[in-house]
Amino acid sequence: MKKIDQLVLRNFVGPFLLTFLITLFIFVMQFLWMYIDDLVGKGLEWHIVLELISLASASFVPLALPLAVLLSSIMTYGNLGEHYELVAMKAAGMSLYRFLLPLIIVAILISGTAFYFANNILPIANLKFGTLLSTVRNQKPALNIKEGIFYTDIEGFSIRVSDKEEDNRTIHDVLIYDHTDGNNDNVLSAKTGEMFTQSNNRYLVLRLYDGHRYSEGKPGIGGKQLYEHYSTHFNVFEKWFDLSDLEFQKQDESSWSNHYRMLNMAQLQAAIDTLEFSKNKRLGEYQNNVSQFLKVRDPYLDTIKTVVVDTCLKYDWNQQLVAFDDKDRELRAYEKALQEARNVKSFSGVATRDLEYRLKNIRKHKVEWHRKIALSFACLVMFMIGAPLGAIIRKGGLGLPLLLSITLFVVFHVTSMTGEKMAEKGVLEPLVGIWLPNFVLLPLGIFLLIKARDDSPLFTMDWYFGIIRKIKELNTNHAKPSA
């Protein structure tokens, strides 16, 4: 490897790793902001939260890589241009594409790595993330009995403690409603008590002192609405509660394994073929069923006379109605026809909704299939924009390069989200919708490569003032009268 290649690579690696980690951190913070309500107050152990964040960060890698490539390539060639190293290379007879070559190879390797990650690693990470997030969402809040508030997360019981001492064990004025039988007819009350757990937090124990237990019996025999009432005083009473429902129990991953985000490209293609076959089969069944409805019938004849759908428009309806001997029979025929039309409308509505759901599911699978390639190719597109842009502006650091990178990435992200939504709704084909940001930004990359090759002063004010002067001169020459 030549020294020039080593110089370019050393300038690229540092900014790339830094921007990639910062971008990934921003996406993870966005994830925490969205799901903070599902995590707080459930007593999750630190390793579960860390595992959830790690799995979530895997899904942001394909988004973070294009931005990291864009910003680091602008910074790399901007720094080289700012220190006149690009000028020295060009003075030595090197072309633009020669000192772009080492990072072109790196960008291709990054794109290949991104594709491998999206196709082989990301589906597994998404499967584990979806399972773990669903488990966390369904997890009941941790045991947290607050003063003066009824705690109802232990099934069948409502517990109220008026006051807790600083040791978080001694409690005062305790009231417990037992409604495991569907009624609130069993009540425990005590002036003081102790609250602690046993068997590795499997059971909550309330040891109550100086209290009463109230309960009501069933109605008396003979239909009389009389109830027996029991009241018992105790000095010490222990009540044990099973906390197994509050334990963290991870769900089975098999329920998520067929989701389109959990599949690689081969599995997605197989799923698309299966869904297409199922949709076409269902469509044929609907067409056959509808054709049974769309027939003209006279239910009052001994032998049912039918007119098939293709000849309905040519059928002489007035002649058929004249054949009826009375108005009452004609009215019944109208009502029968109206009922048939309503049946067809109802059946068609159900069939339409079912087919729309199937088509939407197919489009989602196709969108995911194209996304794995499109986001990987986006790394190359971002390099094609960032490298010549840095060579043109000749500014390093995090000032102008960061501003330009954020602007271009916003354009990329907005077109990506817009294209994806339009593809899922069927407005655009999945191929067009997912590749839309690449289609939009690729011409810009080619344009910047040409301008950087020609040393165009694209980002200098004199260049724009020169264009304005030429336009003014052109207008002045056109305004002069011909001799």
NUGUMAR-526403 format. One record per residue (C-alpha): x, y, z; residue number from 0. Coordinates in steps of 0.5 Angstrom, whole numbers. Layout:
N
+-------+-------+-------+-----+
:    px :    py :    pz : pos :
+-------+-------+-------+-----+
:     X :     Y :     Z : NUM :
...
+-------+-------+-------+-----+
END
This chain:
483
+-------+-------+-------+-----+
:    px :    py :    pz : pos :
+-------+-------+-------+-----+
:     0 :     0 :     0 :   0 :
:     3 :     7 :    -2 :   1 :
:     4 :    12 :     3 :   2 :
:    -2 :    17 :     0 :   3 :
:    -7 :    11 :     1 :   4 :
:    -5 :    10 :     8 :   5 :
:    -5 :    18 :     9 :   6 :
:   -12 :    18 :     6 :   7 :
:   -14 :    12 :    10 :   8 :
:   -12 :    15 :    17 :   9 :
:   -16 :    21 :    16 :  10 :
:   -22 :    17 :    14 :  11 :
:   -22 :    12 :    20 :  12 :
:   -22 :    16 :    26 :  13 :
:   -28 :    21 :    23 :  14 :
:   -32 :    15 :    21 :  15 :
:   -32 :    11 :    27 :  16 :
:   -33 :    17 :    31 :  17 :
:   -39 :    19 :    27 :  18 :
:   -42 :    12 :    27 :  19 :
:   -42 :    12 :    34 :  20 :
:   -45 :    19 :    35 :  21 :
:   -50 :    17 :    30 :  22 :
:   -52 :    10 :    33 :  23 :
:   -52 :    14 :    40 :  24 :
:   -57 :    19 :    38 :  25 :
:   -62 :    13 :    35 :  26 :
:   -61 :     9 :    41 :  27 :
:   -63 :    16 :    45 :  28 :
:   -69 :    16 :    40 :  29 :
:   -71 :     9 :    42 :  30 :
:   -71 :    10 :    49 :  31 :
:   -75 :    16 :    49 :  32 :
:   -80 :    13 :    45 :  33 :
:   -81 :     6 :    50 :  34 :
:   -79 :    10 :    56 :  35 :
:   -86 :     8 :    59 :  36 :
:   -85 :     1 :    58 :  37 :
:   -79 :     0 :    62 :  38 :
:   -80 :     5 :    68 :  39 :
:   -83 :     2 :    74 :  40 :
:   -82 :    -5 :    72 :  41 :
:   -76 :    -7 :    76 :  42 :
:   -72 :   -10 :    70 :  43 :
:   -65 :   -12 :    72 :  44 :
:   -60 :    -8 :    69 :  45 :
:   -57 :   -14 :    64 :  46 :
:   -64 :   -14 :    61 :  47 :
:   -65 :    -7 :    60 :  48 :
:   -58 :    -7 :    57 :  49 :
:   -60 :   -13 :    52 :  50 :
:   -66 :    -9 :    50 :  51 :
:   -62 :    -3 :    48 :  52 :
:   -56 :    -7 :    45 :  53 :
:   -61 :   -11 :    40 :  54 :
:   -65 :    -4 :    39 :  55 :
:   -58 :    -1 :    37 :  56 :
:   -57 :    -7 :    31 :  57 :
:   -63 :    -5 :    28 :  58 :
:   -60 :     3 :    27 :  59 :
:   -54 :     0 :    24 :  60 :
:   -56 :     0 :    17 :  61 :
:   -59 :     8 :    18 :  62 :
:   -53 :    10 :    22 :  63 :
:   -48 :     7 :    16 :  64 :
:   -50 :    12 :    11 :  65 :
:   -49 :    18 :    15 :  66 :
:   -43 :    16 :    18 :  67 :
:   -40 :    15 :    11 :  68 :
:   -42 :    21 :     8 :  69 :
:   -40 :    26 :    14 :  70 :
:   -33 :    22 :    15 :  71 :
:   -32 :    23 :     7 :  72 :
:   -33 :    30 :     7 :  73 :
:   -29 :    31 :    13 :  74 :
:   -23 :    27 :    10 :  75 :
:   -23 :    30 :     4 :  76 :
:   -24 :    37 :     7 :  77 :
:   -18 :    36 :    11 :  78 :
:   -14 :    34 :     6 :  79 :
:   -16 :    40 :     2 :  80 :
:   -16 :    45 :     7 :  81 :
:    -8 :    43 :     9 :  82 :
:    -7 :    44 :     1 :  83 :
:    -5 :    36 :     1 :  84 :
:   -10 :    35 :    -5 :  85 :
:    -7 :    41 :    -9 :  86 :
:     0 :    38 :    -8 :  87 :
:    -3 :    31 :   -10 :  88 :
:    -6 :    34 :   -17 :  89 :
:     1 :    38 :   -18 :  90 :
:     4 :    31 :   -18 :  91 :
:     0 :    29 :   -23 :  92 :
:    -5 :    25 :   -20 :  93 :
:   -12 :    25 :   -22 :  94 :
:   -18 :    26 :   -17 :  95 :
:   -20 :    19 :   -18 :  96 :
:   -13 :    16 :   -16 :  97 :
:   -14 :    19 :    -9 :  98 :
:   -21 :    17 :    -9 :  99 :
:   -19 :    10 :   -10 : 100 :
:   -17 :     8 :    -3 : 101 :
:   -24 :    10 :     0 : 102 :
:   -28 :     7 :    -6 : 103 :
:   -25 :     0 :    -4 : 104 :
:   -27 :     2 :     3 : 105 :
:   -34 :     4 :     1 : 106 :
:   -35 :    -2 :    -3 : 107 :
:   -33 :    -6 :     3 : 108 :
:   -37 :    -2 :     8 : 109 :
:   -43 :    -3 :     3 : 110 :
:   -42 :   -11 :     3 : 111 :
:   -41 :   -11 :    10 : 112 :
:   -48 :    -7 :    11 : 113 :
:   -51 :   -12 :     6 : 114 :
:   -49 :   -18 :    10 : 115 :
:   -51 :   -15 :    17 : 116 :
:   -58 :   -13 :    14 : 117 :
:   -59 :   -20 :    11 : 118 :
:   -56 :   -25 :    16 : 119 :
:   -55 :   -21 :    23 : 120 :
:   -61 :   -16 :    23 : 121 :
:   -67 :   -21 :    22 : 122 :
:   -64 :   -25 :    28 : 123 :
:   -63 :   -19 :    32 : 124 :
:   -70 :   -16 :    30 : 125 :
:   -73 :   -23 :    33 : 126 :
:   -70 :   -23 :    39 : 127 :
:   -71 :   -15 :    40 : 128 :
:   -79 :   -16 :    38 : 129 :
:   -79 :   -22 :    43 : 130 :
:   -76 :   -18 :    49 : 131 :
:   -80 :   -12 :    48 : 132 :
:   -86 :   -16 :    48 : 133 :
:   -84 :   -19 :    54 : 134 :
:   -82 :   -12 :    57 : 135 :
:   -89 :    -9 :    55 : 136 :
:   -93 :   -15 :    58 : 137 :
:   -89 :   -15 :    64 : 138 :
:   -93 :   -13 :    71 : 139 :
:   -90 :    -7 :    75 : 140 :
:   -85 :    -9 :    80 : 141 :
:   -88 :    -9 :    87 : 142 :
:   -88 :    -2 :    90 : 143 :
:   -94 :    -1 :    95 : 144 :
:   -94 :     6 :    96 : 145 :
:   -97 :    10 :   102 : 146 :
:  -105 :    11 :   102 : 147 :
:  -106 :     8 :    95 : 148 :
:  -109 :     1 :    94 : 149 :
:  -104 :    -3 :    90 : 150 :
:  -108 :    -8 :    86 : 151 :
:  -102 :   -11 :    81 : 152 :
:  -103 :   -18 :    86 : 153 :
:  -109 :   -21 :    82 : 154 :
:  -115 :   -22 :    87 : 155 :
:  -112 :   -17 :    92 : 156 :
:  -112 :   -10 :    94 : 157 :
:  -108 :    -7 :    99 : 158 :
:  -107 :    -1 :   102 : 159 :
:  -102 :     2 :   107 : 160 :
:  -103 :     9 :   110 : 161 :
:   -96 :    10 :   113 : 162 :
:   -89 :     6 :   112 : 163 :
:   -83 :     8 :   116 : 164 :
:   -76 :     9 :   113 : 165 :
:   -74 :     2 :   114 : 166 :
:   -79 :     0 :   108 : 167 :
:   -81 :    -6 :   113 : 168 :
:   -85 :    -3 :   118 : 169 :
:   -92 :    -1 :   116 : 170 :
:   -98 :     2 :   119 : 171 :
:  -106 :     2 :   118 : 172 :
:  -106 :    -4 :   114 : 173 :
:  -113 :    -5 :   110 : 174 :
:  -113 :   -12 :   105 : 175 :
:  -119 :   -13 :   101 : 176 :
:  -119 :   -21 :    98 : 177 :
:  -124 :   -21 :    92 : 178 :
:  -121 :   -28 :    89 : 179 :
:  -128 :   -30 :    89 : 180 :
:  -131 :   -24 :    85 : 181 :
:  -133 :   -20 :    92 : 182 :
:  -130 :   -16 :    97 : 183 :
:  -133 :   -20 :   103 : 184 :
:  -127 :   -22 :   106 : 185 :
:  -123 :   -16 :   109 : 186 :
:  -117 :   -16 :   113 : 187 :
:  -115 :    -9 :   118 : 188 :
:  -109 :    -8 :   122 : 189 :
:  -106 :    -2 :   126 : 190 :
:   -99 :    -4 :   125 : 191 :
:   -95 :   -10 :   121 : 192 :
:   -89 :   -12 :   118 : 193 :
:   -88 :   -13 :   110 : 194 :
:   -82 :   -17 :   107 : 195 :
:   -81 :   -22 :   102 : 196 :
:   -79 :   -30 :   102 : 197 :
:   -76 :   -35 :    98 : 198 :
:   -72 :   -31 :    93 : 199 :
:   -77 :   -25 :    93 : 200 :
:   -82 :   -31 :    91 : 201 :
:   -87 :   -29 :    96 : 202 :
:   -89 :   -23 :    99 : 203 :
:   -91 :   -23 :   107 : 204 :
:   -95 :   -19 :   111 : 205 :
:   -94 :   -20 :   118 : 206 :
:  -100 :   -16 :   122 : 207 :
:  -101 :   -14 :   129 : 208 :
:  -107 :   -12 :   133 : 209 :
:  -112 :   -13 :   127 : 210 :
:  -119 :   -16 :   125 : 211 :
:  -122 :   -20 :   120 : 212 :
:  -128 :   -19 :   117 : 213 :
:  -132 :   -24 :   112 : 214 :
:  -139 :   -25 :   110 : 215 :
:  -142 :   -32 :   109 : 216 :
:  -147 :   -34 :   103 : 217 :
:  -155 :   -33 :   104 : 218 :
:  -159 :   -37 :   108 : 219 :
:  -163 :   -44 :   106 : 220 :
:  -170 :   -43 :   104 : 221 :
:  -169 :   -37 :   100 : 222 :
:  -168 :   -32 :   105 : 223 :
:  -164 :   -26 :   104 : 224 :
:  -160 :   -27 :   110 : 225 :
:  -152 :   -27 :   111 : 226 :
:  -148 :   -29 :   116 : 227 :
:  -143 :   -24 :   118 : 228 :
:  -136 :   -26 :   122 : 229 :
:  -131 :   -22 :   125 : 230 :
:  -125 :   -25 :   128 : 231 :
:  -120 :   -21 :   132 : 232 :
:  -112 :   -23 :   132 : 233 :
:  -106 :   -21 :   135 : 234 :
:  -101 :   -24 :   130 : 235 :
:  -103 :   -26 :   123 : 236 :
:   -99 :   -27 :   117 : 237 :
:  -101 :   -27 :   110 : 238 :
:   -97 :   -29 :   104 : 239 :
:   -98 :   -27 :    97 : 240 :
:   -95 :   -31 :    91 : 241 :
:   -91 :   -26 :    87 : 242 :
:   -90 :   -31 :    81 : 243 :
:   -94 :   -27 :    76 : 244 :
:   -89 :   -21 :    77 : 245 :
:   -83 :   -25 :    75 : 246 :
:   -80 :   -24 :    69 : 247 :
:   -81 :   -29 :    64 : 248 :
:   -79 :   -29 :    57 : 249 :
:   -84 :   -30 :    51 : 250 :
:   -83 :   -36 :    46 : 251 :
:   -79 :   -33 :    40 : 252 :
:   -83 :   -38 :    35 : 253 :
:   -89 :   -33 :    35 : 254 :
:   -85 :   -28 :    32 : 255 :
:   -81 :   -32 :    27 : 256 :
:   -85 :   -31 :    21 : 257 :
:   -86 :   -23 :    21 : 258 :
:   -83 :   -20 :    15 : 259 :
:   -77 :   -16 :    19 : 260 :
:   -75 :   -23 :    22 : 261 :
:   -73 :   -26 :    15 : 262 :
:   -67 :   -26 :    11 : 263 :
:   -68 :   -25 :     3 : 264 :
:   -69 :   -32 :     1 : 265 :
:   -74 :   -33 :     7 : 266 :
:   -77 :   -27 :     4 : 267 :
:   -78 :   -29 :    -3 : 268 :
:   -81 :   -36 :    -1 : 269 :
:   -86 :   -32 :     4 : 270 :
:   -88 :   -27 :    -2 : 271 :
:   -89 :   -33 :    -7 : 272 :
:   -93 :   -37 :    -2 : 273 :
:   -97 :   -30 :     0 : 274 :
:   -98 :   -29 :    -8 : 275 :
:  -100 :   -36 :    -9 : 276 :
:  -105 :   -36 :    -3 : 277 :
:  -108 :   -29 :    -6 : 278 :
:  -109 :   -32 :   -13 : 279 :
:  -112 :   -38 :   -10 : 280 :
:  -117 :   -34 :    -5 : 281 :
:  -118 :   -29 :   -11 : 282 :
:  -121 :   -35 :   -16 : 283 :
:  -125 :   -37 :   -10 : 284 :
:  -128 :   -30 :    -9 : 285 :
:  -130 :   -30 :   -17 : 286 :
:  -133 :   -37 :   -17 : 287 :
:  -137 :   -35 :   -11 : 288 :
:  -139 :   -28 :   -14 : 289 :
:  -141 :   -31 :   -20 : 290 :
:  -146 :   -35 :   -16 : 291 :
:  -150 :   -29 :   -14 : 292 :
:  -150 :   -25 :   -20 : 293 :
:  -155 :   -29 :   -24 : 294 :
:  -162 :   -27 :   -26 : 295 :
:  -167 :   -32 :   -22 : 296 :
:  -175 :   -33 :   -22 : 297 :
:  -176 :   -36 :   -15 : 298 :
:  -183 :   -38 :   -17 : 299 :
:  -182 :   -42 :   -23 : 300 :
:  -182 :   -50 :   -21 : 301 :
:  -176 :   -50 :   -25 : 302 :
:  -171 :   -44 :   -24 : 303 :
:  -169 :   -40 :   -30 : 304 :
:  -162 :   -37 :   -30 : 305 :
:  -159 :   -32 :   -34 : 306 :
:  -151 :   -32 :   -33 : 307 :
:  -147 :   -25 :   -32 : 308 :
:  -145 :   -24 :   -39 : 309 :
:  -152 :   -24 :   -42 : 310 :
:  -155 :   -20 :   -36 : 311 :
:  -154 :   -13 :   -40 : 312 :
:  -157 :   -16 :   -46 : 313 :
:  -163 :   -19 :   -42 : 314 :
:  -170 :   -16 :   -43 : 315 :
:  -172 :   -14 :   -36 : 316 :
:  -179 :   -11 :   -38 : 317 :
:  -181 :   -17 :   -42 : 318 :
:  -180 :   -21 :   -36 : 319 :
:  -183 :   -16 :   -31 : 320 :
:  -189 :   -16 :   -36 : 321 :
:  -190 :   -24 :   -35 : 322 :
:  -192 :   -23 :   -28 : 323 :
:  -199 :   -23 :   -27 : 324 :
:  -200 :   -18 :   -21 : 325 :
:  -197 :   -13 :   -18 : 326 :
:  -196 :   -16 :   -12 : 327 :
:  -191 :   -22 :   -15 : 328 :
:  -188 :   -16 :   -19 : 329 :
:  -186 :   -13 :   -12 : 330 :
:  -184 :   -19 :    -9 : 331 :
:  -179 :   -20 :   -15 : 332 :
:  -176 :   -13 :   -14 : 333 :
:  -175 :   -15 :    -6 : 334 :
:  -172 :   -21 :    -8 : 335 :
:  -167 :   -18 :   -13 : 336 :
:  -166 :   -12 :    -8 : 337 :
:  -164 :   -18 :    -3 : 338 :
:  -159 :   -21 :    -8 : 339 :
:  -156 :   -14 :    -9 : 340 :
:  -155 :   -13 :    -2 : 341 :
:  -152 :   -20 :    -1 : 342 :
:  -147 :   -19 :    -7 : 343 :
:  -145 :   -12 :    -4 : 344 :
:  -144 :   -15 :     3 : 345 :
:  -140 :   -21 :     0 : 346 :
:  -136 :   -16 :    -4 : 347 :
:  -134 :   -12 :     1 : 348 :
:  -131 :   -17 :     6 : 349 :
:  -127 :   -20 :     0 : 350 :
:  -124 :   -13 :    -2 : 351 :
:  -122 :   -12 :     5 : 352 :
:  -119 :   -19 :     5 : 353 :
:  -115 :   -18 :    -1 : 354 :
:  -113 :   -11 :     1 : 355 :
:  -110 :   -14 :     7 : 356 :
:  -106 :   -20 :     3 : 357 :
:  -104 :   -15 :    -2 : 358 :
:  -101 :   -10 :     4 : 359 :
:   -98 :   -16 :     7 : 360 :
:   -94 :   -18 :     0 : 361 :
:   -92 :   -11 :    -1 : 362 :
:   -89 :   -10 :     6 : 363 :
:   -85 :   -17 :     5 : 364 :
:   -83 :   -14 :    -2 : 365 :
:   -81 :    -7 :     1 : 366 :
:   -77 :   -11 :     7 : 367 :
:   -73 :   -15 :     1 : 368 :
:   -71 :    -9 :    -3 : 369 :
:   -69 :    -5 :     4 : 370 :
:   -63 :   -10 :     5 : 371 :
:   -60 :    -8 :    -2 : 372 :
:   -62 :    -1 :    -2 : 373 :
:   -59 :     1 :     5 : 374 :
:   -53 :    -2 :     3 : 375 :
:   -52 :     1 :    -4 : 376 :
:   -54 :     8 :     0 : 377 :
:   -47 :     8 :     3 : 378 :
:   -44 :     8 :    -4 : 379 :
:   -48 :    14 :    -6 : 380 :
:   -47 :    18 :     0 : 381 :
:   -39 :    17 :    -1 : 382 :
:   -40 :    19 :    -8 : 383 :
:   -43 :    25 :    -5 : 384 :
:   -39 :    26 :     1 : 385 :
:   -32 :    25 :    -2 : 386 :
:   -32 :    30 :    -8 : 387 :
:   -36 :    35 :    -4 : 388 :
:   -30 :    35 :     1 : 389 :
:   -25 :    36 :    -4 : 390 :
:   -30 :    42 :    -7 : 391 :
:   -31 :    46 :     0 : 392 :
:   -24 :    44 :     3 : 393 :
:   -26 :    45 :    10 : 394 :
:   -25 :    40 :    15 : 395 :
:   -28 :    39 :    22 : 396 :
:   -35 :    39 :    25 : 397 :
:   -37 :    46 :    22 : 398 :
:   -39 :    46 :    15 : 399 :
:   -39 :    39 :    13 : 400 :
:   -43 :    37 :    19 : 401 :
:   -48 :    42 :    17 : 402 :
:   -48 :    39 :     9 : 403 :
:   -48 :    32 :    12 : 404 :
:   -55 :    33 :    16 : 405 :
:   -58 :    37 :    10 : 406 :
:   -57 :    31 :     6 : 407 :
:   -58 :    26 :    11 : 408 :
:   -65 :    29 :    12 : 409 :
:   -67 :    29 :     5 : 410 :
:   -65 :    22 :     4 : 411 :
:   -69 :    20 :    11 : 412 :
:   -75 :    24 :     8 : 413 :
:   -75 :    21 :     1 : 414 :
:   -74 :    14 :     4 : 415 :
:   -80 :    15 :     9 : 416 :
:   -84 :    18 :     4 : 417 :
:   -82 :    12 :    -1 : 418 :
:   -83 :     7 :     4 : 419 :
:   -90 :     9 :     6 : 420 :
:   -92 :    10 :    -1 : 421 :
:   -90 :     3 :    -3 : 422 :
:   -93 :     0 :     3 : 423 :
:  -100 :     4 :     1 : 424 :
:   -99 :     1 :    -6 : 425 :
:   -98 :     8 :    -9 : 426 :
:   -91 :     6 :   -12 : 427 :
:   -88 :     0 :   -13 : 428 :
:   -84 :    -3 :    -8 : 429 :
:   -78 :    -3 :   -12 : 430 :
:   -79 :     5 :   -14 : 431 :
:   -81 :     7 :    -7 : 432 :
:   -75 :     4 :    -3 : 433 :
:   -70 :     6 :    -8 : 434 :
:   -73 :    13 :    -9 : 435 :
:   -67 :    16 :    -4 : 436 :
:   -62 :    13 :    -8 : 437 :
:   -65 :    15 :   -15 : 438 :
:   -66 :    22 :   -12 : 439 :
:   -58 :    23 :    -9 : 440 :
:   -55 :    19 :   -15 : 441 :
:   -55 :    24 :   -20 : 442 :
:   -52 :    29 :   -15 : 443 :
:   -46 :    25 :   -13 : 444 :
:   -45 :    24 :   -21 : 445 :
:   -45 :    32 :   -22 : 446 :
:   -41 :    33 :   -16 : 447 :
:   -36 :    28 :   -18 : 448 :
:   -35 :    32 :   -25 : 449 :
:   -35 :    39 :   -21 : 450 :
:   -29 :    36 :   -17 : 451 :
:   -25 :    33 :   -23 : 452 :
:   -26 :    40 :   -26 : 453 :
:   -24 :    44 :   -20 : 454 :
:   -30 :    48 :   -20 : 455 :
:   -31 :    53 :   -15 : 456 :
:   -38 :    51 :   -13 : 457 :
:   -38 :    53 :    -6 : 458 :
:   -35 :    60 :    -7 : 459 :
:   -38 :    67 :    -7 : 460 :
:   -34 :    69 :   -13 : 461 :
:   -37 :    63 :   -18 : 462 :
:   -44 :    65 :   -16 : 463 :
:   -43 :    73 :   -17 : 464 :
:   -40 :    71 :   -24 : 465 :
:   -46 :    67 :   -26 : 466 :
:   -50 :    73 :   -24 : 467 :
:   -46 :    78 :   -28 : 468 :
:   -46 :    74 :   -34 : 469 :
:   -54 :    74 :   -34 : 470 :
:   -54 :    81 :   -33 : 471 :
:   -49 :    82 :   -39 : 472 :
:   -53 :    77 :   -43 : 473 :
:   -60 :    81 :   -41 : 474 :
:   -56 :    88 :   -43 : 475 :
:   -54 :    85 :   -50 : 476 :
:   -61 :    83 :   -52 : 477 :
:   -64 :    90 :   -49 : 478 :
:   -60 :    94 :   -54 : 479 :
:   -63 :    95 :   -61 : 480 :
:   -60 :    92 :   -67 : 481 :
:   -57 :    97 :   -72 : 482 :
+-------+-------+-------+-----+
END
